Amino acid sequence: MPSPRHTPPSSPASELAAEQAHLQRARAELARMREHTLSLQADGGDAVAGEVLAHTLWLRARALQDDPRTTLFFGRLDTDTPERLYIGRRHVTDGDGDPVVLDWRAGVSTAFYRASPAEPMGVVRRRRFGVEQGQLTAFEDELVTGGEGADGEGDGTPGGSEILAREIERPRIGPMRDIVATIQPEQDEIVRADVSTTICVQGAPGTGKTAVGLHRAAWLLYAYRDRLSRTGVLVVGPNRAFLEHVGAVLPSLGEITVRHTTVEELVAHGQVRAVDPPAIARLKGEARMAEVLRTAVWSHVRPATDALVVPRGARRWRVPAYEVQDILDELRGRGVRYAAARAMLPHRLAHAVLVAMERAGDAPDDAVQDSVARSAPVRAYVRALWPELKPQAVLHRVLSSGEGLADDQRDMVWDKPSRAPGSARWSAADLVLLDEVTDLLARTPSLGHVVLDEAQDLSPMQLRAVGRRASTGSLTVLGDIAQGTTPWATGSWEESLAHLGKDLGADDVHLEVLDRGFRVPAAVIEYAARLLPLMAPGLGAPRSVRSHPGRLEVLRAHDAVAGAVDAAARAARQEGSVGVIVPDAWVPDVGAALTAAGVEHEVLDGEHAEARILPVHLVPATVAKGLEFDQAVVVEPAAIASAEPDTRSGLRRLYVVLTRAVSGLTVVHAEPLPGPLAREA
């Protein structure tokens, strides 16, 4: 990598002052753009069009809001022309339409992330800015061509840039931040993948896979605005706490229309009023249930044993049963949904009646065919052969009878047959099955793009539910096989993609591996990686490229709760966020102990965070996935691991919680540490 040229302390401050002046100019131009948008009249010609236009202008004005805590640009490119390009979070122009700041998503901005001595892309100098509270405090130049060190090969690490390192290691308080100033070349390639391409990212902890997925959504909305504004973009995360953590990233990049949801919310066809035992939940999540439900739906189509007879005037027109059966078979073989095929049936039967009329010498027209299709005999005949179905009734029948399952499985899912479908107590797994039945009856609308995070933990049936939302679109699938903690955690991305409806062997489906860790320091990731040979044999350990190794402290305590409170209090005196990660059952006791010790904190329960923004968070182990804290305090690893149903999933859960730290990790334990964690560093 080229050696960065840092501005020496003795250098005149005039250049930095000039850059600050350009920032002030950019802020003024952005304010002008917003005021111009607000001044526009929403006159669309009629009330509906006017309302749509007014909403569009409101969204535009909101996207142009300035955040004084950040700068409008974070970098500059000096090219082999006299032109200087400032790269920032959004596009800013002057009154003549000339660019003052270029959006990081613009094609010309690609060079800021990828230019190198081997491929300079027309860049002579790359400048990064140090930022504090919205002000430029320093800059750092990197000569890409024509300077000392510009012909070096480089190792691709960010370690040579002090500004880049400070930005990565900056304390984290509040929600997740965007990474536009620190995107690395391999991340940028994923971000800018074509809208028609499905990308699966296998990313170790701290490699930035979540941020990459969100920034890809932002880039796609920029590059394919017209297309995706119609079809939509959706972000799916593991729980509401995670979504609140990442929910500020896209708005900070000017994208405020993207919906964030969980799988449970995605399939909320009813209220969850029951909890399945683990074995039953696992069975209901297996891929075989898709075929069971498909068979159950289509079994309602009855064979034609009687002819269709339609009285019309003085005549009675007859369609033989074998002709009707041919129509039924043809409709079933078309691959359309049950309800769509049922809607076609009256018209197909009416057409057969018209053919009979024509054979008899009549000359019926389309109006006659429509009349026959709506006639009482045809409607009654259709009801008898192809009844209308309700998803709840179909699923209730399957769960009540165990139809399509083996005898032992039938006993597992048995539901009381006296319970009516309308009053059934559905579990979370049932609602996923209900979503499958709903799609069998009527096609689920597809979105243009779906970002799915922590995908390794979803059951085959949950993956199918997400996949059908992108049946004609693409996906960004994010996860880490080593962090799979559910009973159906995937062992293969090829398998998961197949459940999502995508073929890893296809040209438009790619698997990308991120193994360079920017968030987790070396001391922490190396400690957690001791578990990999036991829980994910063959999976490579991530590499930390942080210049600072971080802090690791393993404390044996007589009382783990008291030790956790002491560690949390010490961590809270440092700058940044603190995550106290405990076994789920310990949350009340640890919370009470923190309160008694005067350590203010908020609990992340997986559904939502409390309204206050405090530096100390009490986190159940099952909610920690996807979150990050400057200082992590992991309490009683043995209890965290033993709370899972088996050894492998317990070690994977432990791996997850140990890799939440950005700067320092403190492990507090009274019981012996599990397996390889017990040995000396």
DOLO-542686 format. One record per residue (C-alpha): x, y negated, z negated; residue in three letters. Coordinates in steps of 0.1 Angstrom, whole numbers. Each point is the difference from the previous one (the first is absolute). Example, Ala and Ser with C-alpha at 12.3 -4.5 7.8 and 13.67 -1.06 7.14 Angstrom:
residues 2
PT      xx      yy      zz   residu
PT     123      45     -78      ala
PT      14     -34       7      ser
//
This chain:
residues 681
PT      xx      yy      zz   residu
PT       0       0       0      met
PT      13     -35       7      pro
PT      14     -17     -30      ser
PT     -25     -27     -13      pro
PT      14     -35      -1      arg
PT     -12     -15     -33      his
PT      -3     -38      -3      thr
PT      30      -9     -23      pro
PT      -7     -22     -31      pro
PT      21     -27      15      ser
PT     -20      -2      32      ser
PT     -20     -31       5      pro
PT     -36       3     -10      ala
PT     -12     -18      31      ser
PT      -7      32      19      glu
PT     -21      15     -28      leu
PT     -18     -34      -3      ala
PT      -7       1      38      ala
PT     -15      35      -4      glu
PT     -21     -12     -29      gln
PT     -12     -29      22      ala
PT     -10      24      27      his
PT     -20      19     -27      leu
PT     -18     -31     -10      gln
PT      -7      -7      37      arg
PT     -14      35       4      ala
PT     -22      -4     -31      arg
PT     -14     -33      14      ala
PT      -7      15      34      glu
PT     -18      30     -16      leu
PT     -21     -24     -20      ala
PT      -8     -19      32      arg
PT     -10      33      17      met
PT     -23       9     -29      arg
PT     -16     -35      -1      glu
PT      -6       3      38      his
PT     -17      33      -5      thr
PT     -22     -13     -28      leu
PT     -10     -29      22      ser
PT     -14      21      28      leu
PT     -38       3       3      gln
PT     -15      34       0      ala
PT     -24      -6      29      asp
PT      -5      33      17      gly
PT     -32      -9      19      gly
PT     -24      19     -23      asp
PT      -2       8     -37      ala
PT      15      34       2      val
PT      30     -10      22      ala
PT       5     -31     -22      gly
PT       2      21     -31      glu
PT      25      24      16      val
PT      21     -29      12      leu
PT      -2     -17     -35      ala
PT      12      33     -16      his
PT      29       3      25      thr
PT      11     -36      -7      leu
PT      -2       7     -37      trp
PT      22      30       4      leu
PT      25     -20      21      arg
PT       1     -28     -25      ala
PT       6      25     -29      arg
PT      28      17      19      ala
PT      17     -34       4      leu
PT       1      -7     -37      gln
PT      35      -7     -13      asp
PT      14      17     -30      asp
PT      23     -24     -18      pro
PT      17      29     -18      arg
PT      15      13      32      thr
PT      17     -16      31      thr
PT     -15       0      34      leu
PT      32      15      14      phe
PT      27      22     -14      phe
PT      24       2      29      gly
PT      15     -16      31      arg
PT      14      13      32      leu
PT      26     -19      20      asp
PT      -1      14      35      thr
PT      23      -2      30      asp
PT     -21     -30      11      thr
PT      -1     -33     -19      pro
PT     -33      12     -15      glu
PT      -4       7     -37      arg
PT     -28      22     -11      leu
PT     -14      -1     -35      tyr
PT     -17      33     -10      ile
PT     -28      -1     -26      gly
PT     -33      15     -12      arg
PT     -22     -17      25      arg
PT       2     -21      32      his
PT       2     -37      -5      val
PT       0     -25      29      thr
PT       3     -38       3      asp
PT     -26     -23      15      gly
PT      13       8      35      asp
PT      -3      38      -5      gly
PT      38       6      -3      asp
PT      10      25     -26      pro
PT      13     -12     -33      val
PT      -1      35     -16      val
PT      -3      33      18      leu
PT     -22      27     -14      asp
PT      21      30     -11      trp
PT     -22      22      22      arg
PT       7     -18      32      ala
PT      21      19      25      gly
PT      29     -24      -1      val
PT       2       5     -38      ser
PT      10      36       5      thr
PT      36     -11       3      ala
PT       0     -13     -35      phe
PT      -4      36     -13      tyr
PT      18      20      26      arg
PT      28     -21      16      ala
PT      34      15      -6      ser
PT      35      -3      14      pro
PT      -7      31      21      ala
PT     -32     -15      13      glu
PT       0     -37      -7      pro
PT     -33      -7      18      met
PT      12     -35       9      gly
PT       6     -10     -36      val
PT      32     -18     -10      val
PT      -8      -7     -36      arg
PT     -26      13     -25      arg
PT      -7     -22     -30      arg
PT     -18      11     -32      arg
PT     -13     -25     -25      phe
PT       0       3     -38      gly
PT     -34     -10     -14      val
PT     -11     -10     -35      glu
PT     -36     -13      -7      gln
PT      -5      -9      36      gly
PT      32     -20       4      gln
PT      31      10      20      leu
PT      29       3     -24      thr
PT      27      16      22      ala
PT       7      15      34      phe
PT      22      27      13      glu
PT      12       4      36      asp
PT       9      32      18      glu
PT      18      -2      33      leu
PT     -14      26      23      val
PT      21      -9      30      thr
PT      31     -21       6      gly
PT      12      -1     -36      gly
PT      24      17     -24      glu
PT     -12      35      -8      gly
PT     -27      -2      27      ala
PT      14      31      17      asp
PT      -3      23     -31      gly
PT     -21      31       1      glu
PT     -17      -5     -34      gly
PT     -17      25     -22      asp
PT     -35     -14       2      gly
PT      -2      -8     -37      thr
PT     -13     -33     -13      pro
PT      29      -2     -25      gly
PT      20     -26      19      gly
PT     -27     -26      -4      ser
PT      -3     -15     -35      glu
PT     -32     -18       9      ile
PT     -16      32      13      leu
PT      11      19     -31      ala
PT     -14     -27     -23      arg
PT     -33       0      19      glu
PT      -3      38      -3      ile
PT       9      -1     -38      glu
PT     -21     -30      -8      arg
PT     -22       6     -31      pro
PT     -35      13       7      arg
PT     -28     -16     -19      ile
PT     -35       3      14      gly
PT     -10      17      32      pro
PT      23      15      26      met
PT      17     -26      23      arg
PT       5       1      37      asp
PT      35      11      13      ile
PT       2     -21      32      val
PT      33     -15     -11      ala
PT      16      33      -7      thr
PT     -14      24      26      ile
PT      28      24      12      gln
PT       5      11      36      pro
PT     -14      35      -6      glu
PT     -30     -15     -17      gln
PT      -5     -25      27      asp
PT      -2      27      27      glu
PT     -29      16     -19      ile
PT     -17     -33      -6      val
PT       0      -9      37      arg
PT     -11      34      13      ala
PT     -27      -2      27      asp
PT     -37      -1     -11      val
PT      -7      33      18      ser
PT      27      18     -20      thr
PT      -6      19     -32      thr
PT      30      -3     -23      ile
PT       5      24     -30      cys
PT      27     -14     -24      val
PT      17      24     -24      gln
PT      15     -24     -25      gly
PT      18       6     -32      ala
PT      -7     -22     -30      pro
PT      11     -36       6      gly
PT       5       3      37      thr
PT     -28     -26       6      gly
PT     -25      23      18      lys
PT     -30     -17     -15      thr
PT      12     -34       9      ala
PT       9      13      35      val
PT     -35      13       5      gly
PT     -16     -33     -11      leu
PT      24     -20      22      his
PT      -8      22      29      arg
PT     -37      -8      -5      ala
PT       9     -37       0      ala
PT      20       4      32      trp
PT     -27      19      18      leu
PT     -25     -26      -9      leu
PT      23     -26      15      tyr
PT      10      19      32      ala
PT     -35      15       7      tyr
PT     -22     -26     -16      arg
PT     -30       2      24      asp
PT      -1      38       0      arg
PT       3       5     -38      leu
PT     -23     -29      -9      ser
PT     -27      21      17      arg
PT      10      34     -13      thr
PT      14      -9     -34      gly
PT      30      10     -22      val
PT      -4      19     -33      leu
PT      25       7     -28      val
PT      -7      31     -21      val
PT      19       4     -33      gly
PT      -1      25     -29      pro
PT     -18     -21     -26      asn
PT     -13     -35      -7      arg
PT      30     -10     -21      ala
PT      23       8      29      phe
PT     -22     -20      24      leu
PT       0     -30     -24      glu
PT      38       3      -2      his
PT       4      -1      38      val
PT     -31     -21       9      gly
PT      19     -34       1      ala
PT      24      11      28      val
PT     -22      -4      30      leu
PT     -15     -33     -11      pro
PT      34     -14      -6      ser
PT       7       7      37      leu
PT     -32     -17      11      gly
PT     -21      31       4      glu
PT     -31      -2     -22      ile
PT     -25      22      18      thr
PT      15      34      -7      val
PT     -20      22     -23      arg
PT      18      20     -27      his
PT     -17      31     -14      thr
PT       6      34     -16      thr
PT     -11      33      14      val
PT     -26       3     -27      glu
PT     -15     -34      10      glu
PT       2      10      37      leu
PT     -23      30      -5      val
PT     -23     -16     -26      ala
PT     -32      15      13      his
PT     -13       3     -35      gly
PT      10      -4     -37      gln
PT      25      24     -15      val
PT     -19      16     -29      arg
PT      19      33      -5      ala
PT      36      12      -4      val
PT      11      32      17      asp
PT      23      24     -18      pro
PT      34       0      18      pro
PT      -5      33      18      ala
PT     -33     -11      14      ile
PT      13     -34      10      ala
PT      29      17      18      arg
PT     -24      23      19      leu
PT     -22     -29      11      lys
PT      30     -18      13      gly
PT      13      28      22      glu
PT      -2      -2      38      ala
PT     -22      31       2      arg
PT     -29     -21     -14      met
PT      -2     -19      33      ala
PT      -9      32      19      glu
PT     -24      10     -28      val
PT     -19     -33       3      leu
PT       1       0      38      arg
PT     -16      34       1      thr
PT     -26     -10     -26      ala
PT     -10     -31      21      val
PT      -3      18      33      trp
PT     -17      30     -15      ser
PT     -31     -21      -2      his
PT      -4       1      38      val
PT     -24      29       6      arg
PT      -1      22      31      pro
PT     -28      -7      25      ala
PT     -24      30      -2      thr
PT     -32     -18      12      asp
PT      -5     -20      32      ala
PT      -7     -37      -1      leu
PT     -35      -9      11      val
PT      -9     -36       7      val
PT     -37      -8       8      pro
PT      -2     -30      24      arg
PT     -34      -9      14      gly
PT     -17      31      13      ala
PT      33      19       3      arg
PT      22      19     -24      arg
PT      37      -1       8      trp
PT      22      28     -12      arg
PT      38       3      -6      val
PT      10      36      -6      pro
PT      19       9     -32      ala
PT      31      11      20      tyr
PT       2     -35      17      glu
PT      -3     -17     -34      val
PT      27      22     -14      gln
PT      23     -10      29      asp
PT      -7     -37     -10      ile
PT       8       7     -36      leu
PT      32      18       8      asp
PT      11     -28      24      glu
PT      -6     -27     -27      leu
PT      18      20     -26      arg
PT      30       4      23      gly
PT       4     -37       8      arg
PT      19      -7     -31      gly
PT     -23     -28     -12      val
PT     -13      -4     -35      arg
PT     -31      18     -12      tyr
PT     -22     -30      -1      ala
PT      11     -13      34      ala
PT      -7      34      16      ala
PT     -34       1     -17      arg
PT      -8     -34      14      ala
PT       8      13      35      met
PT     -22      30      -3      leu
PT     -34     -16       6      pro
PT      12     -16      32      his
PT      16      32      12      arg
PT     -33      19      -7      leu
PT     -20     -28      17      ala
PT      23       3      30      his
PT      -7      37       2      ala
PT     -37      -8       0      val
PT       4     -25      28      leu
PT      18      26      21      val
PT     -30      23      -5      ala
PT     -23     -28      11      met
PT      21      -7      31      glu
PT       0      37       9      arg
PT     -38      -2      -1      ala
PT       0     -29      24      gly
PT      -4     -29     -24      asp
PT      23     -31       2      ala
PT       5     -11     -36      pro
PT      22     -30      -8      asp
PT      22     -10     -29      asp
PT     -29     -14     -19      ala
PT     -16      34       1      val
PT      31      16     -14      gln
PT       2     -25     -28      asp
PT     -36       7      -8      ser
PT       5      37      -1      val
PT      31      -4     -22      ala
PT     -21     -20     -25      arg
PT     -30      23       1      ser
PT     -12      19     -31      ala
PT       6      35      14      pro
PT      36      -8       9      val
PT       7     -17     -33      arg
PT     -15      29     -19      ala
PT      20      25      21      tyr
PT      32     -19      -7      val
PT      -7       0     -38      arg
PT      -4      37       1      ala
PT      32       8      19      leu
PT      23     -29     -11      trp
PT     -11     -14     -33      pro
PT      11     -34     -13      glu
PT      26       4     -28      leu
PT      10     -20     -30      lys
PT      37       3     -11      pro
PT      -9       5     -37      gln
PT     -24      28       8      ala
PT      25      18      22      val
PT      28      -2     -27      leu
PT     -24      10     -27      his
PT     -10      31      19      arg
PT      37      10       5      val
PT       9      -6     -36      leu
PT     -32      18     -13      ser
PT       4      30      22      ser
PT      38       2       5      gly
PT      -8       6      36      glu
PT      31       7      21      gly
PT      22       7     -30      leu
PT      13      33     -15      ala
PT     -18      15     -30      asp
PT      26     -13     -25      asp
PT       0     -34      15      gln
PT     -38      -1       2      arg
PT      -1       5     -38      asp
PT      24     -29      -4      met
PT     -20     -26      18      val
PT     -35      12     -11      trp
PT     -23     -29      -7      asp
PT     -34       5     -17      lys
PT     -25       7      28      pro
PT     -28     -17     -20      ser
PT      18     -33       2      arg
PT     -14     -21      29      ala
PT      25     -16      24      pro
PT     -11     -35     -10      gly
PT       9       6     -36      ser
PT      31      20       5      ala
PT      30      -9     -22      arg
PT      27      -5      26      trp
PT      37       2      -8      ser
PT      28     -19      17      ala
PT       8      31      21      ala
PT     -37       3       9      asp
PT      -1     -35      14      leu
PT      30       8      23      val
PT     -21      30      13      leu
PT     -30     -22       3      leu
PT      21     -23      22      asp
PT       9      30      22      glu
PT     -37       9       4      val
PT     -10     -35       7      thr
PT      26      -1      29      asp
PT     -13      34      13      leu
PT     -34     -16       3      leu
PT      10     -34      14      ala
PT      35     -11      11      arg
PT      19     -22     -25      thr
PT      10     -34      16      pro
PT      37      -1       7      ser
PT      23     -29      -9      leu
PT      29     -13      20      gly
PT      26       8     -26      his
PT       2      16     -34      val
PT      29      -3     -25      val
PT      -1      30     -24      leu
PT      23      -1     -30      asp
PT      10      29     -23      glu
PT     -13      23      26      ala
PT      18      30     -14      gln
PT     -25       3     -28      asp
PT     -32       3      21      leu
PT     -19      32       5      ser
PT      -6      12      35      pro
PT     -37     -11      -3      met
PT      11     -35     -12      gln
PT      24      -2      29      leu
PT     -28       9      24      arg
PT     -21     -28     -15      ala
PT      28     -26       6      val
PT       8      14      34      gly
PT     -35      -3      14      arg
PT       2     -38      -8      arg
PT      29      -1      26      ala
PT     -13      26      25      ser
PT       4     -25      29      thr
PT      27     -21     -17      gly
PT      34       5     -16      ser
PT      14       5     -35      leu
PT      29      -9     -21      thr
PT       4      29     -24      val
PT      23      -7     -30      leu
PT      11      24     -27      gly
PT      27      21     -16      asp
PT      -3      38      -1      ile
PT      21       0     -32      ala
PT     -26     -22     -17      gln
PT     -29      24       7      gly
PT     -18       6     -34      thr
PT     -34      14       9      thr
PT      -9      37       4      pro
PT      -3      -5      38      trp
PT      31     -22       4      ala
PT      14       6      35      thr
PT      32      19       7      gly
PT       0     -12      37      ser
PT      -8     -32      17      trp
PT      -9      20      31      glu
PT     -28      16     -20      glu
PT     -12     -33     -14      ser
PT       0     -17      34      leu
PT     -20      29      14      ala
PT     -27      -5     -27      his
PT       0     -37      10      leu
PT      -7      10      36      gly
PT      35      -8      13      lys
PT      25      23      16      asp
PT      36      -5     -11      leu
PT      12      15      33      gly
PT     -19     -27      20      ala
PT      19     -29      16      asp
PT     -20     -25     -19      asp
PT       6      15     -35      val
PT      34      -5     -17      his
PT      15      10     -33      leu
PT      25     -25     -14      glu
PT      22       6     -31      val
PT      11     -28     -23      leu
PT      26      10     -25      asp
PT      19     -32      -7      arg
PT     -13     -13     -34      gly
PT      -2     -38      -4      phe
PT     -22      -1     -31      arg
PT      13      27     -23      val
PT      36      -4     -13      pro
PT      25      28       4      ala
PT       2       9     -37      ala
PT     -38       5      -1      val
PT      -4      19      33      ile
PT      29      23      -7      glu
PT     -15       9     -34      tyr
PT     -35       7      15      ala
PT      16      19      29      ala
PT      12      27     -24      arg
PT     -36      13       2      leu
PT      -1       4      38      leu
PT      16      35       3      pro
PT     -27      14     -23      leu
PT     -30     -18      14      met
PT       8      -6      37      ala
PT      28      23      11      pro
PT      15     -11      33      gly
PT     -11     -36      -2      leu
PT      29     -24       1      gly
PT       6     -24     -29      ala
PT      -5     -37       7      pro
PT      30     -23       3      arg
PT       0     -33     -20      ser
PT      16     -28      19      val
PT      -4     -25     -29      arg
PT      32     -18      -9      ser
PT      -9       1     -37      his
PT      -1      36     -14      pro
PT     -28      -9     -24      gly
PT      -4      10     -36      arg
PT      -9      35     -13      leu
PT      -5       6     -37      glu
PT     -12      34     -15      val
PT     -10      -3     -37      leu
PT      -8      28     -23      arg
PT     -26     -12     -26      ala
PT     -15      16     -31      his
PT     -33     -16      10      asp
PT      -5      -4      37      ala
PT     -28     -26      -4      val
PT      20     -22     -23      ala
PT      30       4      23      gly
PT     -21     -10      29      ala
PT     -12     -32     -18      val
PT      35      -9      -9      asp
PT      13       5      36      ala
PT     -30     -19      15      ala
PT       6     -30     -24      ala
PT      37      -1      10      arg
PT      -9       3      37      ala
PT     -26     -28      -3      ala
PT      28     -24     -11      arg
PT      16       3      34      gln
PT     -13     -17      32      glu
PT     -25      19      21      gly
PT     -27      26      -4      ser
PT       0      30     -24      val
PT     -18      33       6      gly
PT      -5      22     -30      val
PT      -9      33      16      ile
PT     -15      26     -24      val
PT     -19      33       2      pro
PT     -36      -8       7      asp
PT     -12      12     -34      ala
PT      25     -23     -18      trp
PT     -14     -32      14      val
PT     -23      -9     -30      pro
PT      27       7     -26      asp
PT      28     -18      19      val
PT     -23     -29       7      gly
PT     -10      -3     -37      ala
PT      37       2     -10      ala
PT      10     -27      25      leu
PT     -28     -23     -12      thr
PT      10       6     -37      ala
PT      36     -10       9      ala
PT     -12     -32      17      gly
PT      10      12      35      val
PT     -27     -15      24      glu
PT      -8      24      28      his
PT     -26      10      25      glu
PT     -12      35       9      val
PT       0      13      35      leu
PT     -27      26       0      asp
PT      -1       9      37      gly
PT     -32     -19       6      glu
PT      11     -36      -6      his
PT      24     -21     -20      ala
PT     -12     -24     -27      glu
PT      -4     -36      11      ala
PT      31     -13     -18      arg
PT      34       2      17      ile
PT      24      11     -27      leu
PT      35      13       4      pro
PT      -6      32     -19      val
PT     -22      27      15      his
PT     -11      32     -17      leu
PT      -3      26      27      val
PT     -14      35      -1      pro
PT      24      24      18      ala
PT     -27      10      25      thr
PT      -4     -37      11      val
PT      37      -9       4      ala
PT       4      12      35      lys
PT       6     -29      24      gly
PT       6     -26     -27      leu
PT      33     -17      -8      glu
PT      14     -18     -31      phe
PT      33     -17      -7      asp
PT       4      20     -32      gln
PT     -17      34      -4      ala
PT      -3      17     -33      val
PT      -9      37       5      val
PT     -13      16     -32      val
PT       2      37      -8      glu
PT       9      16      34      pro
PT      -8      35     -13      ala
PT     -36     -10      -8      ala
PT      -4     -17      34      ile
PT      11      31      18      ala
PT     -19      25     -22      ser
PT     -33     -19       6      ala
PT       0      13      36      glu
PT     -14      34       9      pro
PT      34      16      11      asp
PT      37      -6      -3      thr
PT       5     -13      35      arg
PT     -27     -26      -1      ser
PT      12     -10     -35      gly
PT      35      -6      12      leu
PT     -13     -19      30      arg
PT     -21     -22     -23      arg
PT      31      -7     -21      leu
PT      20      -8      32      tyr
PT     -27     -26       8      val
PT       1     -18     -33      val
PT      38       0      -3      leu
PT       2     -18      33      thr
PT     -21     -31      -8      arg
PT      29     -21     -13      ala
PT      15     -28      21      val
PT      28     -10     -24      ser
PT       0      22     -31      gly
PT     -14      32     -13      leu
PT      -4      10     -37      thr
PT     -10      36      -8      val
PT     -13       5     -35      val
PT      -5      36     -12      his
PT      -5      20     -32      ala
PT      -4      34      17      glu
PT      28      15      20      pro
PT       3     -13      36      leu
PT     -12      22      28      pro
PT      26      21      18      gly
PT      27     -19      18      pro
PT      -8     -33     -17      leu
PT      14      14     -32      ala
PT      36       2      12      arg
PT      25     -27      -6      glu
PT       3     -26      28      ala
//
